[in-house]
Amino acid sequence: MKVITIALPPLRERPEDIEPLIEHFLQLCCAGSLEPLRMSSDALELLLRYHWPGNVRELRNVIQRGQILCDDHEILQRIFLRGAQSGV
């Protein structure tokens, strides 16, 4: 059942939304944890420069992958560079 349709441009057309969304997903990923999840500045810069072909779910998945693969609660750029063949 479709009650209402909301037209939302893809993330690549809303670059100003990327950093606040990253911060939101970092907070969600560490909910219940004693130590906050952080992202290095070079990893953040990489995500800000990425041409997002997908939507917000793609960004959330990237952050979740970063959380799984990170060391010491910090997502580093090298985590994303490992998956560069298939995108970020």
C-alpha positions in Angstrom: 0.0 0.0 0.0 1.4 3.4 -1.0 0.2 6.2 1.1 2.6 8.9 0.1 5.5 9.3 -2.3 8.5 11.4 -1.3 10.9 12.4 -4.1 14.4 12.6 -2.8 17.4 13.3 -5.1 20.2 10.8 -5.0 23.0 11.4 -2.5 25.4 12.5 -5.2 23.1 15.5 -5.8 23.1 16.4 -2.1 26.8 16.5 -1.1 26.0 18.8 1.8 24.1 15.9 3.4 27.0 13.4 3.3 28.9 14.6 6.4 25.9 14.9 8.7 24.7 11.4 7.6 28.2 10.0 8.2 28.1 11.4 11.8 24.6 10.0 12.3 25.6 6.5 11.1 28.8 6.6 13.3 26.6 7.3 16.3 24.1 4.6 15.4 26.9 2.0 15.0 28.4 2.7 18.4 25.1 2.8 20.3 25.5 0.8 23.5 29.3 0.8 23.1 31.6 2.4 25.7 33.9 3.8 23.1 32.7 6.0 20.2 33.3 5.0 16.6 35.5 7.5 14.8 36.5 8.1 11.3 39.9 9.4 10.2 40.0 12.7 8.3 41.4 11.0 5.2 38.6 8.4 5.2 36.1 11.2 5.6 37.6 13.1 2.7 37.4 10.0 0.6 33.7 9.5 1.3 33.0 13.2 0.7 34.7 13.0 -2.8 33.1 9.8 -3.8 30.4 10.0 -6.5 27.6 8.2 -4.8 25.7 6.1 -7.4 23.3 4.8 -4.7 21.4 6.4 -1.9 21.6 6.8 1.8 21.5 3.1 2.4 24.7 2.7 0.4 26.4 5.2 2.7 25.0 3.4 5.8 26.4 0.1 4.4 29.8 1.6 3.9 29.9 2.9 7.5 28.8 -0.5 8.8 31.5 -2.2 6.7 34.0 0.3 8.1 32.8 -0.5 11.7 33.3 -4.3 11.1 36.8 -3.9 9.6 38.2 -1.1 11.7 40.8 -1.3 14.4 40.5 0.5 17.8 37.1 2.1 16.9 38.5 4.2 14.1 37.6 3.8 10.5 40.7 4.4 8.3 40.9 5.2 4.6 42.7 1.9 3.8 39.5 0.1 4.7 37.7 1.7 1.9 40.6 1.4 -0.5 40.5 -2.4 -0.1 37.1 -2.4 -1.7 37.9 0.2 -4.4 37.3 -2.3 -7.3 33.6 -2.3 -6.4 33.2 1.2 -5.2 33.9 2.7 -1.8 
